[in-house]
Amino acid sequence: MRKTLLSMALLSSVALAHASEDKIKILEEQIKLLQEEVQKLKQEQASVKEVKEENESIKEELRKLKIEIVMPELEVKSYYGMGPAASKAMFNQKGVSIGGYGEIHFVHNPDEKPKNTIDAKRLILYFGYAFNEKLKFNSEIEWEHAFVEGKEESGETAVEFAFIDYNFSQKLGLRGGLLLIPVGIVNEYHEPPTFPSVDRPFLERNIIPSTWRELGFGAYGKLGNLEYKAYITNGLKPNEEAGEKVEKGEILKGFQQNGFKAASDQIAFTGRLDYNLPNNLKVGISGFFGGVQDDKGNKLGNINLLSPHLWWQYGGWDLRLVGAYGTTSGADKISQEISTNPLCQLGDTTQCTTFPKKFYGFYTQVAYDVLKFFKVSDQQLNLFGIYENYDTHASVSEGFEKPEGHKVEIYNIGLSYKPHPLVALKADYVRFSPHDVKKQNLYRFAIGWMF
């Protein structure tokens, strides 16, 4: 009996052991399945995370793309002689483009009262629209001296240019509207970070006015290494400030019509040629040939202006040489028209504001980025020197007198630091030396930007 019970107990133990092993195997299999499920869930979660990250990345790229379409980033390159920011709309392939520039000047002149002035000289906004890859609109709106009171010296709002442009090919484009006159370098290429001095060269303000714009139409293009522009615009007409401007040495400033109900009984032709040589050397010539009329449409004379130029930007160097030579027919009639002295109107030509028969000059600029020595590519420190020499009244009509200080020499040295290619901090010294008139020493500082 005892043996039987013992045998049954042993058999039960063996059966229980086998049952436990089976349960353990089942549990192990279940654990394994659970581990596999957990692993799958982890993989799925990782996949979902990757998908989310990809979606966020795609959203960010789309956002950037939309911004680029509406307001593309500025590349420092020129569209047929225009400034980089002004060129932005011309390179844009579709939709709206917005750009601009500005500059704030501080000037210390120990011979003036007050000696120190700070001026929000310019704030510019560019608005452009690409209807398609070939047909585009471009414009520039300018505010001078921070607010508008009514005259240029007291603040000014103006449309600098506004035109429709159709580019058939690299060889031919057509445009019409309010156009920048393509004479010299600065009139088209004048955004503050693009030149090293605090202000634009005196020659390209007093002999070649800037910014100079007129209403008209014309063609432009590139044939091999030769770029060309040819415009027909309204002619010139003296405004009420023309005489005052001439007396200050700004010869043509008071003859621009600037798109304001421009009298066009007299028309003008402007042409420009630029030849591109190796190592980014450009040589060329530009010219303006236009009639001058009075308020009633009577012809007063003709003004012709030629400007040869050489421009070399290479390896940190920025070298410029710009000349100007102007001639006038009918200078006596123009002088009487712009004079406000009653004695001039009575025939005393010595009391007239004298407009020149000939005026000419040149300037040369040498600038070098010294950070090139240290192989710094994302910043610039340009040291520069500019020499200018011009004569606003080299020749006058018989019986008329040349004004004092018509012969001018200018020495300008300074530096321009660019922490970014689109931002410039400038400081310079100007020795303004008109003959027979007290010389002036100017100490100038500026902040300039474009975008």
C-alpha positions in Angstrom: 0.0 0.0 0.0 2.7 2.3 0.9 4.6 1.5 -2.3 1.5 2.2 -4.3 1.0 5.6 -2.6 4.6 6.5 -3.1 4.4 5.6 -6.8 1.3 7.7 -7.2 3.0 10.6 -5.5 6.1 10.3 -7.8 3.9 10.1 -10.9 2.0 13.2 -9.7 5.2 15.1 -9.2 6.5 14.2 -12.6 3.1 15.2 -14.2 3.2 18.5 -12.3 6.8 19.1 -13.4 5.9 18.5 -17.0 2.8 20.8 -16.7 5.0 23.6 -15.1 7.5 23.2 -18.0 4.7 23.6 -20.5 3.4 26.7 -18.7 6.9 28.1 -18.6 7.3 27.5 -22.4 4.0 29.1 -23.0 4.9 32.1 -20.9 8.2 32.4 -22.6 6.5 32.4 -26.0 4.0 35.0 -24.7 6.8 37.1 -23.4 8.7 36.8 -26.7 5.5 37.8 -28.6 5.1 40.8 -26.2 8.7 41.8 -26.8 8.2 41.6 -30.5 5.0 43.7 -30.2 6.8 46.2 -28.0 9.7 46.4 -30.6 7.2 46.9 -33.4 5.5 49.7 -31.4 8.9 51.3 -30.8 9.7 51.1 -34.5 6.3 52.5 -35.4 6.7 55.3 -33.0 10.2 56.1 -34.4 8.7 56.0 -37.9 5.9 58.3 -36.8 8.5 60.7 -35.3 10.5 60.6 -38.5 7.4 61.3 -40.5 6.5 64.2 -38.2 10.1 65.6 -38.5 9.9 65.2 -42.3 6.6 67.0 -42.3 8.0 69.8 -40.2 11.0 70.0 -42.5 8.7 70.2 -45.6 6.6 72.9 -43.9 9.7 74.9 -43.2 11.0 74.5 -46.7 7.6 75.6 -48.1 7.6 78.6 -45.8 11.1 79.6 -46.9 10.1 79.1 -50.6 7.0 81.3 -50.1 9.3 84.0 -48.5 11.7 83.6 -51.4 9.0 84.0 -53.9 7.6 87.1 -52.2 10.9 88.6 -51.0 13.9 86.9 -52.4 17.3 87.3 -50.7 19.6 89.9 -52.2 22.6 88.7 -54.2 25.2 91.4 -54.8 25.0 91.5 -58.5 24.0 94.1 -61.1 21.4 93.9 -63.8 22.8 95.9 -66.7 24.5 98.6 -64.5 21.7 98.9 -61.8 22.5 98.7 -58.1 22.2 95.3 -56.5 19.1 96.1 -54.5 17.5 97.8 -57.5 18.4 94.8 -59.6 16.5 92.5 -57.3 13.1 92.8 -59.1 14.8 92.2 -62.5 16.3 88.9 -61.4 13.0 87.8 -59.7 11.2 85.2 -61.8 7.7 85.5 -60.4 5.6 87.6 -58.1 6.4 90.5 -55.8 9.9 91.7 -54.7 10.7 94.2 -52.0 14.1 95.8 -51.4 15.6 99.1 -50.3 18.5 101.0 -48.9 19.1 103.9 -46.5 21.9 106.1 -45.0 22.4 108.3 -42.0 25.1 110.9 -42.0 27.0 112.8 -39.3 29.1 115.8 -40.5 31.5 118.0 -38.6 32.4 121.2 -40.4 34.4 123.6 -38.1 33.7 126.5 -40.4 29.9 126.2 -40.3 27.3 127.0 -37.6 26.2 124.7 -36.3 29.4 122.7 -36.6 27.8 119.3 -36.2 24.8 117.9 -38.1 23.2 114.5 -38.2 20.8 113.7 -41.0 18.6 110.7 -41.9 19.6 111.5 -45.5 17.8 108.8 -47.4 15.4 105.9 -46.9 14.5 104.0 -50.1 12.0 101.3 -50.8 12.0 99.2 -54.0 8.8 97.6 -55.2 8.8 95.2 -58.1 6.6 92.7 -59.7 7.4 89.9 -62.2 4.4 89.3 -64.4 6.4 86.5 -65.9 10.0 85.7 -66.6 10.2 88.4 -69.3 7.7 91.2 -68.4 8.5 93.1 -65.2 7.8 96.2 -63.3 10.3 98.0 -61.1 10.2 101.1 -59.0 12.0 103.1 -56.3 10.4 105.5 -53.8 12.6 107.8 -51.8 12.3 109.8 -48.6 15.0 112.4 -47.9 15.8 114.0 -44.5 13.2 112.0 -42.5 10.1 114.0 -43.3 8.5 116.2 -45.9 8.0 120.0 -45.5 7.8 121.0 -49.1 11.3 121.4 -50.6 14.3 119.1 -51.1 16.3 120.7 -48.4 13.4 120.3 -45.9 12.6 116.7 -46.8 11.3 115.1 -50.0 9.3 112.2 -51.1 9.9 111.3 -54.7 9.5 108.5 -57.2 13.1 107.9 -58.3 12.2 105.5 -61.1 9.2 103.5 -62.2 9.2 101.5 -65.4 7.9 98.5 -67.3 10.6 96.2 -68.7 10.4 93.5 -71.3 13.5 91.4 -71.9 13.4 89.5 -75.2 16.8 88.1 -74.7 20.3 89.0 -73.4 20.7 91.0 -76.6 17.6 93.1 -76.4 15.3 94.5 -73.7 12.8 97.4 -73.9 11.7 99.6 -71.1 9.5 102.7 -70.7 8.5 105.0 -67.8 10.5 107.1 -65.4 14.1 106.1 -66.1 17.4 106.7 -64.5 19.7 108.5 -66.9 22.6 106.1 -67.4 25.5 108.6 -67.3 28.6 108.0 -65.1 28.6 105.2 -62.5 26.8 106.5 -59.5 23.5 107.6 -61.0 22.4 104.0 -61.5 24.7 102.3 -59.0 24.3 104.4 -55.9 23.3 102.2 -52.9 25.5 103.2 -49.9 27.4 99.9 -49.4 28.5 100.0 -53.1 30.8 103.0 -52.7 33.4 103.6 -49.9 33.0 107.3 -49.2 30.4 108.7 -46.8 28.6 110.5 -49.6 28.6 110.2 -53.4 31.6 111.8 -55.2 31.1 115.5 -55.7 31.6 115.3 -59.5 28.7 112.8 -59.7 26.5 115.3 -57.8 27.5 118.7 -59.2 28.6 118.0 -62.8 26.6 114.8 -63.3 23.5 115.2 -61.2 22.4 112.2 -59.1 19.8 110.9 -58.8 18.9 112.0 -62.4 15.7 110.6 -63.9 13.4 111.6 -66.8 10.4 110.1 -68.6 11.0 108.2 -71.7 11.6 104.8 -73.3 14.5 102.9 -74.7 16.4 99.7 -75.4 19.3 97.9 -73.7 21.2 94.7 -74.1 24.5 92.8 -74.3 26.3 91.8 -77.5 29.2 89.6 -76.6 31.3 91.7 -74.2 29.6 94.9 -75.1 26.6 96.3 -73.1 24.5 99.1 -74.4 21.7 101.4 -73.5 19.8 103.9 -75.6 16.9 106.1 -74.3 14.8 108.9 -75.7 13.4 111.1 -72.9 11.9 114.6 -72.3 14.4 117.4 -72.5 15.5 119.9 -69.8 13.6 122.9 -68.3 14.9 125.2 -65.6 12.8 125.2 -62.4 12.5 128.1 -59.9 15.5 126.9 -58.1 17.8 126.4 -61.1 19.6 129.7 -60.6 20.3 129.0 -56.9 21.6 125.5 -57.8 23.9 126.9 -60.5 25.3 129.4 -58.0 26.0 126.5 -55.6 27.9 124.7 -58.3 25.2 122.1 -59.1 25.0 122.8 -62.8 22.2 120.6 -64.0 20.3 119.8 -60.8 17.7 122.6 -61.3 17.1 121.5 -64.9 15.8 118.0 -64.2 12.0 117.5 -64.6 11.9 114.3 -62.6 8.6 113.0 -64.1 6.5 116.0 -62.8 4.3 117.2 -65.7 7.5 117.2 -67.8 7.6 119.7 -70.7 8.7 117.8 -73.7 8.7 120.2 -76.7 12.4 119.5 -76.4 13.6 115.9 -76.2 16.8 114.3 -75.3 18.9 111.2 -76.2 21.0 109.3 -73.8 23.4 106.5 -74.9 25.8 104.3 -73.0 28.4 101.7 -74.0 30.3 99.4 -71.6 33.0 96.9 -72.7 33.8 94.1 -70.3 37.4 93.0 -70.2 39.1 90.1 -68.4 39.4 90.3 -64.5 36.2 92.3 -64.2 37.6 95.5 -65.8 35.0 97.6 -67.5 35.6 100.6 -69.7 32.9 102.7 -71.4 31.4 106.0 -72.3 28.0 107.6 -71.8 26.3 110.7 -73.1 23.3 113.0 -72.7 22.2 115.3 -75.6 19.1 117.3 -74.9 17.3 120.5 -75.7 16.4 123.1 -73.1 13.1 125.0 -73.1 11.3 127.6 -71.0 7.9 127.4 -69.4 6.2 128.4 -72.7 8.0 125.8 -74.8 10.5 128.2 -76.4 13.9 126.7 -77.1 16.7 128.2 -75.0 19.6 126.0 -76.2 21.1 122.5 -76.0 23.2 120.8 -73.4 25.5 118.0 -74.3 27.3 115.9 -71.6 29.9 113.1 -72.3 31.3 110.9 -69.5 34.0 108.3 -70.1 34.6 105.8 -67.3 36.8 103.0 -66.2 35.9 100.6 -63.4 37.9 97.7 -62.0 36.8 95.5 -59.1 39.1 92.6 -58.6 40.9 90.8 -55.7 39.8 93.4 -53.1 40.5 96.4 -55.3 37.9 98.9 -56.4 39.3 101.4 -58.8 37.3 104.0 -60.6 38.0 106.8 -63.0 35.1 109.0 -64.2 35.3 112.0 -66.4 32.7 114.5 -67.6 32.7 117.1 -70.3 29.7 119.4 -71.0 29.0 122.0 -73.6 26.1 124.4 -74.0 24.6 126.3 -76.9 22.4 129.2 -75.9 24.2 129.6 -72.6 23.4 133.4 -72.6 19.6 132.7 -73.0 19.7 130.1 -70.3 21.6 132.5 -68.0 18.9 135.2 -68.4 16.1 132.6 -67.9 17.4 131.4 -64.6 18.4 134.8 -63.2 16.2 136.5 -60.6 18.1 139.8 -60.5 16.1 142.6 -62.2 19.3 144.2 -63.5 20.0 141.1 -65.5 16.6 141.4 -67.1 17.4 145.0 -68.0 20.5 143.8 -69.9 23.3 144.0 -67.3 24.8 140.6 -67.9 27.3 141.0 -65.1 24.4 140.8 -62.7 23.1 137.5 -64.2 23.4 134.1 -62.8 25.9 132.6 -65.3 25.2 129.3 -66.9 28.5 127.9 -68.4 29.3 127.3 -72.1 31.7 124.6 -71.0 32.1 122.6 -67.8 34.2 119.5 -67.1 36.1 117.5 -64.5 37.1 114.0 -63.4 37.6 112.0 -60.2 39.7 108.9 -59.5 39.1 106.4 -56.7 41.4 103.8 -55.2 40.0 101.5 -52.6 41.4 98.2 -51.1 39.9 95.6 -48.7 42.8 95.1 -46.2 41.0 92.1 -44.7 42.0 90.2 -47.8 45.4 89.9 -46.2 43.9 87.9 -43.4 41.7 85.8 -45.7 38.5 87.1 -44.1 35.8 86.5 -46.6 32.6 87.5 -44.7 33.7 91.0 -43.8 35.4 93.9 -45.5 37.5 96.9 -44.4 38.1 99.1 -47.3 40.7 101.9 -47.1 40.3 104.5 -49.9 41.4 107.7 -51.4 39.5 109.9 -53.9 40.8 112.8 -55.8 38.4 115.1 -57.7 39.1 118.1 -60.0 36.4 120.0 -61.8 35.4 123.4 -63.2 31.8 124.3 -63.3 32.4 127.4 -65.5 35.4 126.6 -67.7 33.9 128.9 -70.4 31.1 131.4 -70.3 29.3 133.6 -72.8 30.7 137.0 -73.7 29.8 139.6 -71.2 29.0 137.2 -68.4 31.1 136.6 -65.3 32.5 133.4 -63.9 31.4 132.9 -60.3 34.0 132.6 -57.5 35.1 129.1 -56.6 34.2 127.5 -59.9 37.5 125.6 -60.0 37.5 122.9 -57.3 39.9 120.3 -56.0 38.8 117.7 -53.5 40.9 115.2 -51.4 38.9 112.5 -49.7 40.4 109.7 -47.6 38.7 107.3 -45.2 37.6 103.8 -44.5 34.4 101.7 -44.9 33.8 98.6 -42.7 31.3 96.0 -43.8 30.4 93.5 -41.1 28.0 92.1 -43.7 28.1 92.7 -47.5 24.9 94.7 -47.3 25.8 97.0 -44.3 28.6 99.6 -44.2 30.0 101.8 -41.4 32.0 104.7 -42.9 34.3 107.4 -41.8 36.2 109.9 -44.0 37.9 113.3 -44.2 37.2 115.7 -47.1 39.4 118.7 -48.0 37.2 120.8 -50.2 39.4 123.3 -52.0 37.7 125.7 -54.4 40.1 128.3 -55.9 39.7 131.8 -54.6 37.3 130.8 -51.9 37.9 129.6 -48.3 38.7 126.0 -48.2 36.7 123.6 -46.0 37.5 120.6 -43.9 34.8 118.0 -43.4 34.8 115.1 -41.0 32.0 112.7 -41.9 30.6 109.4 -40.6 27.8 107.3 -41.9 25.7 104.1 -41.6 24.5 102.6 -44.8 22.5 99.5 -45.7 20.7 97.8 -48.6 18.5 94.7 -48.8 
